Amino acid sequence: MTSRRLSQPAWIAIPAAALVLALAAPVNTWAQGSQAPAATTAAEQPPADPPQEQEPQPARFFDSVTVSATLSPTVVRDTPGTVSVIGAETIQRRMIESTADLVKFEPGVYIDANVTRVGLNGFNIRGIGGNRVMTRVDGVETSEQFDFGPFNVHQFSLDLDTLKTAEIVRSSASSLYGSDALGGVVSFFTKDPADYLNGQSRHIGGKLLFDGRAEDTSGNAVLAGGNNRVQASLFGSYANGHEMRNRGRITAENATRTAPNPQDRTNIQALGKVTVRLGDGNTLRGAVEVADNDVTTEAFFSRTVTAAGPTVTSVTDIDSVDTMRRQRYSIDQTIDNRLRMNHLSWSLYAQNSDTDQVVDEVRVMTGPTSLTVLRNGTLEYEQQTIGGTAQGRKLVTPGGQGVLLTFGGSYKRDVFDMIRDRVDHNAATGAIVPAVNTILPSKYFPKSTVGEGGAYLQAEAQFGRVTVLPGLRYDRFTLDGDEADQVYIDNQNPRAADFSADRVSTRVGASLRLTNALSAHVQYSGGFRAPPYSAVNSGFTNLAGGYTSLPNTDLRPETSDNFEGSLRAATGRVSFGATVFSNHYDDFILQAFRGINPGTGLMEYQYQNVSKVSMNGLELQGDARLARDLRLRAAYTIIRGNDVSTDVDVPINTVAPDQGTLGLQYDVPSGRWGSELIVRAVRGQRPDVAGTGFYAPAAFAVADATGWLRVAPDLIVRVGVLNFTNTRYFEWSNVRGRQASDINIDRYSSPGAAALLSLSYGW
């Protein structure tokens, strides 16, 4: 194991060799004009049109400003790690309507999904997903993802029209964010009132959209107003749609169906914000967000027939209703140049998330006796969160050397609870049919209170052309399981146990400005993820199925060591970046089979630290202004991941195939209209990654075209045709783990050609 892990960081040799070659070239000093762009550079905004006699400004994707990567405004070009910044202008131009749309142009990042029921879920970055990637909205971590059997809880829902920017930090960010940032961070920043007002005293805006992929119709509106001291905004949206289309052609109303299950979807969101300027550099902000989502599914896929001895059970009808409710309340303040500090900020927040799933079935049993049963199953899941943060920045000059210190802490407290129940009624008499070999009601875990607190310190210092960025964070994690949770105990589980763990995470990065046009970056970052509450006190017994899930209070935190090196260049009209990384994860927590208990006859499963994983990859990005009005952007990613727990490396199936994007953007100088063509090419999944006997989708290329026309100063029409070649293809996350012999594989295919049309006013 040791020799293998020592050989893997050889990926770093690529930028290291380039670094040596670049050092041999003539170099200008920073004082000769190589300073980074100002921190106020607008993310994703194209450069202003230059005078006719001058060359246009170069297009540089890394001139955007990131806050998530270092917790202070930093130009992407000067950030040691890899971060993507996606601005509101790009979201509108590309007609991005979901998180899956948002990341499909970010190779190496994708969304896990349940295409047959509730849809999109959490992010996967460089092969690591689930709750190992932290997702935040305005600094508040979203609800956790939870999966157990058919039950699936989303992390969040968000109307992307509220966004000012989205930032994706790749690989561990635990030195700043603690647990759940093991695989990276996705930060969403919603628009403040000032972003709508743009210097005016009031603003009214709205948007109407039709999305042909699911026949969605949606609309939103925003009102904003204020003066130099107090400003407020209110955003509201409503969407109604149906099932996401696929390329399935079998429309039978049973388990052979490959066309999507019929669905009705309703999404409602409201976001209100108030900002108060208490003085120069002193701003207080409050926000309230409410999101309601309902999905009703006619589950033709689940109309199955099973036999148990002489009795045959046919599910002749099955319907599900999934409801997701979320409320967020937050207040924060930023203070500049007070109390001998360059910057101070604090925040307090509360968030409630509830997911309910109701399934109604008609089950017809034939055999020695005939019986029709009306089954009603319910499952309720709740997460209640309160927390707060504090941060400071201070520029100190020990020995005349400027060092920017960033320090702070955070604490949050989550309460998780759930309950599962089921009632069967005789359809003829209405009498309750007693459950057999099933304990009801039941829980997958006891009511649990989880506390996570941490403190961090980061320093940034520049020594000539070299900038170094070391940092560390201490975190403590506690779990208090409710020992009096009788439903949990009645399911043949031991009393809930308490648990605690702590961890120190470190990071050190360095940037070297080789020339005015070329810079090199290296970074090491350590990561950790605390054992999930649902794994420590996992408990569920299915007597009919003959299995039980056991708790494990001896779990250790998952940890990682992440190495990364990159080169970024900008010369003339062209900018380019290349990054290599080698990430190593230890003590992955997975559910393992313990064998059959001779006393109970039940198969026993338990979450254990069973896996070591290695991820290596190469990421390329480029940006070029081919002509005054024509811009070309491209990206490509290769990732290889293996389970290295034993002497034989085994590819892991959470790694997406190699993929790249190529975009050509054209805007007329008058700003009247523009268009963009984007092609995304994905290599076929390697059979060894898919696994023996599992489906490995073929390579594909998908082309999207969008265009916009400004018909009036504040009125814009946008039109898009997605997958305009009508390509039949499968996203890896949708078919991962499916059998190669699955005759219903078209059920998981992506939509064919689809049109989008939007009309926006003042947006």
N, C-alpha and C positions, 0 to 999 in steps of 0.2 A: 504493500500500500504506500509505503514512504517513497520508494523510488518512482512510482507512478505519479504521485502528487508533486514531486519535485520537477518532473519533466513537463507537466502541464503549463506552468507559467512561462514556458518558452514562447508562448504567444506574445509576451511582452517584448521579445527580441525584435519584433518588426519595427515598432516605433523607436526602440532604443537605437537600432542601426540607423534609422533615418535621422535621429537626433545627432548622432556622431557626424554623419555626412553634412548636415545642415550647419553644424558648428564651424565647419571648415570654410563656410562662405562668408563674405563680408557682411557685417551687421552694423546697423545704425543703432544708436542709443535711444532709450525711451524718450529722452529730452528732444530728440529730433523728429518728433511727430508721431510716435507709435502709441500714444495714449489711447485707451479704450474709449468707445463711444460713451456719451453721458448716460447716466442711469435712467434718464427720462425718455430714452429712445422708445418709441411706441412699438410694441410687439406686433410683428406681421405687417406693419404699415410699409407700403412701397415708398422709395425715396421720392422727394418732390421733383417735379419736372424741371430740369436745368434750363438755362437759357439756350436758345437754338444753336448758338455757335459753340457750345461746350458739349463734351461727352456726357452721357447720362451717368448718374452715380451707380457704382457697382451694386449688384444684388447680393446680400450677405445674409444667409439664414441664421448665422450666429451673432448678429447684431441685436437680437432680441434680448430683453432683460428678464432674468429669472429671480424669483424670491425664494422659491422652495429649495433650491440646491444648497444655499448657504444661510438662509433666514435673513438675508440682507440683499438689497438690490445689486445684482451682479450681471454684467454682460456675459452671455453664454460663451463667447469666445474665450473669456478669461476664467471660466469655471473648470476646475480639474476633472470633475465627473461629467457624465453625459446627461443632458436634459433637453427635452423638446418643449418649446413654447408655441402654443397654438392660439392665435388671437381671434377676436370676434369677427374681424374682416374676412379671415380665412373660413371660419365657420359659415358665414353667410354666403360667400362666393361659391363654396363647394356644396352648398345645400346640405350641410351636416345636420341630421335630425336625431341621432342617437349616439351613445358612446361607442357602439360598434362602427358607425360611420366615422367617428372622430379618430379612431386609431387604425383604420384600414390603410391609411397612408403612412403609418409608422411601423415599418417592418420590425419584427421581433416583439411587437405588442399586440395582444388581441384580447377579446372578451370571451369568457366562458358563457355558454348559453344552453338553455333547455328549449329547443325549438318547438317541442310538441306541447308546451304548457305555458309557463310563466315568462319565458323569453330570456332577456339578457341578464347577466349576473356580474361577477367581479372581473378584475383585470388580471392578465397574465403578462409578465415582463421577463424577457430572456428565459422563458421556460418555467418560471416560478409564478404561481397564482394563488387563488383563494384568499384567505385572510393573511397570507404572507405578503401581500401588497397593500399598503395603507392608502385609503381613499379619503380625501378631505374636501369639504365644501366650506369656504370662508374660514378655514382653520379648525373646523369641527369635524372630527372623524365620523364617517358614515356608519350606519348600522353594520354589524358583522354578518357575513354570509354563513348560513347554516344549512347543511344537507344531511338528511338521514332517510335512506330509502327513497320513497317517492316525494317526500317533503322537501321543499326548497325555498329558502328565504333569500330575497334580493338584498344587496348591500344598500341600494338607494335608487331613487328615480329623480330626474332633473330635466327641466326644459332647458336645452342648451342655448336658447335665445337669451337667457339671463346672464350668460357668461361674458366676462371681460377677457379672461385668458384661461387656458388649461395648461398645466405644466406636468410633464412626465419625467420623473427622476429615475433613471435606470440603476439597478443593483441596490445594495443595502444603503439605507439612510438612518440606521439605528442610532448613530452618534448624535443625531439631532432630534429624532422622533421616537426612539425607543422601540418597544415591541410592535409587531405588525408591519414594520417597515423592512423586514428581512429581505424582500425581493424588490423593493422600490417604493416610490410614493407617487400618487396621482393627486394633484391639487387643483381644485376648481375655485376660481375667484369670480364671484358674481359682480355685476355692475353696481356702482354706487350712484346716488342721484346726480353727482357731478358728471358722470359719464354720459348720462342722457341730456343734461342741460347744456353742456359744452359752452358755458359762459352766459347762457340765457337765463331768464327768470322762470320760464315754464317750458314744458315739453309734453307733447302728445304723440304717441306712436302706436302702430299696430301692424299686425301681419296675419295674412291668411295663407294656408298651405294645403295642397293636395299631394299625397304621397301614394303613387300607384302600387307600391310594393305590397301594401296591406289595405289599400283603399281607405287610407286615413285622411280625415279632414280635421284640420285644427286651426285655431286662431288664438292670438294673444294680443294684449294691449298693455300699454304702460303710460302712467301719468307721473310727471315729476315737476317739482316747483321749489322755489326758495330764493334766498338772497345770499349775501356773502357770509352770513352767520349760520342760518338754519336751512337745510335742504331735505327734501323727502321724495321718495318714489314708491310707487305701487305697481307691481307687475302681476298680471293674471293670465292664465292660459287654460284652454280646454281642448281636448282631443278626443275624437271618437273614431274607432277603426275596427278592423277585423283581423283575421289570421294573416300571418306573413306568408305570401305566396311561395311556392316552390315549383320544381319541375316534375312532381309526381302526377301521373295521369290516371291512376286507379281511384275511382270515387266511390267504391263500395262502402257501405256503412257497417264495416266490421274490421277485424284485425288485418285484413289484406289491403286496406286502404293505404295509398301512398300520397294522395293529395292531402293537404293540411286539414287537421280537425277544424270544423267551423268554430270561430271565436268572435266574441264581442268585447272590445276593449274601450275603457273610458279612463282618461287621465285628467286630473285637475290639479293645478298648482297655483299658489299665490305667494309672492315674496314682497314684503314691505321693508323699507329701510329709511332711517332718519340719521342724518349727520348734523352735529352741532359743533361749530368752530368756537372754542372757548378762548382762543387767542392765537397768536402766531405760532404755528407748529404744534398746536394743541387741539386735537379733534376727538370728539366722542361720537360713537356710532352704535346704533341699535338695529336689530333685524329680527323679523318674525317670518318663518316660512312654514307653509302647510302644503302637503302633497297627499292626494288620494288617488289610488289606482285600483281598478276593478277589471278582472278578466273572467269571462264566462266561457267555458269550453264544453262543446259536445264531443265527448271522448270516444269517437268511433274506433280509434286504435285499441281501446281497452275492452271492446266487446269480444270476449274470449270464451272458449269452451274448454272445461277441464273435467277430468274423470278421476274419482277416488273410489276404487272398487266398483260396485254396481251403480253408484250414484254419479250422474253427470250434471255438472253445474254450468249453465249458460248465463253469461252476463248480457242481457238483451238491451240494456240502456244504462248509460253512465254519464253523468254531468258533474262538472266541478265549477265552483265559484271561488276565486282567489281574490282576496282584498288586502291591500297594503296601505297603511296609514302612517304618516310621519309628520311630526311637528318639531320645529327647531326654534329656539329663542336664544339670542345672544346679544351681548353688549361688550364693546371693547373701546379702548382709548389709546391713542398714540400721542406722545409728547416728545418734542425735539428740543435739544439744547436747554435742558433744565437739570437742576441738581447735579451740575458738573458732568452730566451724561450727554452724549451725542443723540441718543434715542432711548426712549422708554415706551413700553407698551404692556398692556394687560388685557385679559379677556375672561369673561364668565359665560357659560352656556348650559343649556338643558335641551335634551332631545328625547322624544318618545317615538318608538317604532313598534307597530303592531301588524302582524300578519296572521290572517285567518284563512283556512282552507276548508271548504265544505264539499263533500263528494256524496252524491245521491246515486244509488245503483238499483236496478231491478235484476234480481237473480232468480232464475228458474231452475229448480232442482228436480230431476226425474230419476226414477229407479224404483226401488221397493216402495217408496212413497213419493208423491209429487207435492211440491210446495213452491210457491212464489213468495220471495222475500223482498221487502223494500228496505234497503240498507241506507242509513244515514251516518256518515263518518265526519267527524270534525277534528280539527287540529288548530290550536291557538298558540302563538309564539309572541313574546313581548320582550323588548329591550328598553330600559329606561336609563338615561345617561345624564350625569351632571359633571361639570369639570371646569377647569380654569387654567390659564397660562400667564406667565410673566416673562418679559424679555428686556434686556438692556444691551446697548452698544456703546463702547467707550474707546476713543482713540487715545492711546498712551504713547509716550516717547521715551522709553528707557535708553539712556546713552545716546539720545538724539535719533534713535531709530523708531519710526512710526509703526505701531502695532495696533490693529483694530481688534478689540475683544468683543465677542458676542457671547452672551451668557443668559441663562434663564432656567425655567423649570415649568413643569406641568403636572397636573393631577386630574384623573378622571375616575369616576365610580359608576360602574354598570351593574344593573340588576337584571338578570335573565330568568325567564320562567316560561314554561310551556305545559300543555296538557293535551292528550289525545283521547278521544272517546268514540264509541260507535254503538248504534242501536239498530237492531233488526226487528221488523214488524211483519207478521203474517199478512200478506196482501188481502186475503179473503176475510179474515176475522179481525184484523187490527191488533191482535195480541202480540206481546213482545216475545220474540224467539230468543231464548237464553243463549249466550255465547258459549262455545265449546272450546276448551283448550286455549282460551284467551283471557288475559287479565285486563279488565277495563274498570275505570279509566287507567291510563298509563302515562309515564313520562320517560323521555330519553335521558333526562338529567334532572337533578333536584333544583329547586329554586336556588340561585347562586348569586352572590354579591362579589364582584371583582373590582379590586382597586389597583390602579397603576399610577405610580408617581416617579418622577425623574428630574434630574438636574444636569445641565450640560454647560460646557465651556469650549469656545472655539476661538482661535487666534488667527489673524491674517497679517502677514508681514511681507514687505517687498525689499529685496536686496538686489539692487541693480535691475537686471533683466529677469530675476527669479522671484516668484511669489510663492510662499509656502503657506499651507492651510492645515494646521493640526487641530484636532478636536477630540473630546471624549464626553461620554454621558454615563451617569449611574442611574439605573432603574431598579425599582423594587415592585414586585407583583404579589398580590395576595388574593386568595380565594376563600370565601366563607360559604360553605355549603349548608343549606338549611337542614339541620339534623331532625327537625320535627316535620319534614315534608312526608306526610303519611302516604300520599299516592305513590311516591317514589319507593317508600319502604314496602308497601303492599305488593309491589312488583318483584318480590324476592331479591331486593337489593339490600346491601348493608347500609347502615346510616351514613349520610353524606359526610365526607371528610373535608378538613381545611387543608390549605396548601399555601406555601410561600416560596419565592425564589427571587434572587437578585442577579444583576449582571452589569458589568462595565463594558461599554462599546467604545472602540477607538477608531479614529480616522486620521489619515495624513495625506495631503495632496500637495502637488507642486506644479507650477506653470512656468515655462521658460519662453520668453519672447526672443526667438532666434534672430528674426529680422522684422522689419516693419510689416512684412506680409506673412510670416510663418511663426507659429508658436507650437510648443510641445507640452504635453500634460501627462502626469502619472498620478495614480491614486491607489491607496489601500484603504479599505473600509471594512470594519467588522460589523456583523449583524447578529441579532438574536430575536427569537419569538418565544414568548412565554407559553407553557403548555395550556391548551384551551380548557376552559372550565368543563366543557362537555366531554372531554377526553379523561380528565382526572376523575370525574364522578359519572362516567358513562354507565348507564344502566337500563337495559331493556330486555325483557324475556318474552320470547314467542314460543309458547308450548306447542302450538300446532306446527310451527316450522322447525321445532327441535333445536333452537339455538338461544344463546344468551350473550349479552355484552357485559363485560366486567369492568369495574373501575380500576384505576392505577394511580396511586398517590406517589409513586416513585419516578414519575416522568421527569426528564431533564429538559431545560429549554433547548430549542433548536438554535444552532449557531451557524455563522458563515464567515468565510474569509474571501474578500473580493479584491481582485487586482485588475487594474485598468490602465491603459496607455493610449494616447491619441496624438495626432498631428492635425492642426487646423491652419489653412492657408487662404489668403485673399490677395489676388493680384489682378489689376485691371478690372475686367467685367466678371471675373470668375472667382468663386470661393469653393473650398473643398475641405472635407474632414474625414479622417479615417480613425477608427477606434478598435482596439482589440481588448478582450477581457477574458479573465479566467476566474471563475467563482466556484467556491467549494463549500458545500453545506453538510453539516454534521448533525446527527441525532434527529433526522426527520421523524415526525410522529405519524405512524400509520397504523391501521387496524390489522392485527395479526391473529392468525388462527392458533389457539393453544391446544387443541385436541378435544376429545370427547370425555366429559366427566363421567367416570363409571358409576358414581353415586346417583346422579340425576339423569344420565343418558343424554344430556344436552351438549351440543357443540358449543365451545366457549371461544369468544373473541375478545380481544383486549387491545387498546391503544398502547403502543410501545415505541421506544426509540430504536428503530430498526434499520434506518437507511442513511447512507452517505451518498451524496450526489455531487457530481462535477459538471459545470457548465462552461463551455469555451465558445467564443464567437468573434466575428468580425462585422463591423458596421461601417458603411460608407455613405456619405452625403455630399451632394454637389448642388451648386446654384450658379446660374450664368445668365447674364443679360445678352441675348443674341443680337438684339437690335434695340432701338429706342423704346419700342412698345412691346417687345417680345421677350419673355422670360422662361427659362428652362430650369426645372428642379428634378432631382433624382435621389433615390436612396436604395440601398441594398443591404441585406442582413443574412449572415450565415451563423447558425447556432448548432452546436453539438453538445448533447447532454447524456450522461451515463450514471447509472447506479453503480457505485464503486464499493459497495458494502462487502463484496467477496473478491476472490482472486480473479474472477471473470467479470469484466465490465459488461453491463447490460444497458442498452439504450433506453431512455425513459420517454414515455409517450406524451408528456406535456410540452415537448418542444415542437414548435410549428416548423413546417418545411421552409427552406430558403425562399426568400421573396424580396421583390423590389418594386419600386414605383417610379414612374416617369411622368412628369407633368409639364405641359406647355401652356403658358398663360399669355393672353394678348389683351391689351387695353388701349383704346384709342386715346390720343393725347387730350382730347376735349373732356374726357371723363364721362362721355355719354353712354358708352356701352363697352362690354368686354366679354371674354369667353375663356374657357379653360378645358383642355383635354387631358385626362389622366388615365394612364394604363397601369394596372397592377398585375404583375406576373408572379406566379407561385409555382415552385417546383413540386413535382409529385412526391408524396410522402414516402420515405424509404421503408421498405417492408420490415427491416429490423427494428425500426422505431415503432411502427404500428403494432408489431408483435405477431408471432406465428398464429395464423388462423384469423387475424383481424383485418378489417378493411383498410386499405391504403389508397387514398384518393389520388387520381391522376393529376398531372400538371395542368394549369389553366392560366389564361390571361383574360382579364376583364377590363373593358374600357368604359369610362364615364365621361360625358360631355355636359358642361353647364355653360350658361350664358346669362348676361344681365343687361337690362336696358333702363336707363334713367329717363322716364317719360315726363317727369317734372322734377323740380329741385329736391323734393322730399319723397317722391314716389318712384319705386323701383320694381320692375317685373323681373323675376328670375325663372328660368326654365332649365330643367335638367333631364337627361335621358341616361339612366344607369344601366350598365351592362347592355349597351345598345347593339352589340353583336349577338345577343340572346344566348350567351354561352351557358352550357350546363356544367355546373361545378359544385364542389363540396368544400366548405370551410373545414379545416382540420378539427377545430373545437367542436363542431357539430356531429362528427362521425367517429371521434376518438373512442375506442373501446367497442365499436360495433363489429359483429362477426362478418368475415369476408363473404360468407354464404347468405347473408341477410337479403332475402328477396324484396324486402321493403326499403332498401337503402335510399331510394328516391325520396322517401319521406323526409330525409335530412338534407336535401339539396337546397341551394340558395335560389332566390328569385331570378327569373329571366329578365328580359328587357322591361323597364318600368319608367314611367314619366313622373317628374316632379314639377310642380308649378306653384310659385308663391308671389304674392303681392304685398309689399311692405311700404308703410308710410312712416317717415321720420325715424327709420330704424338704422 
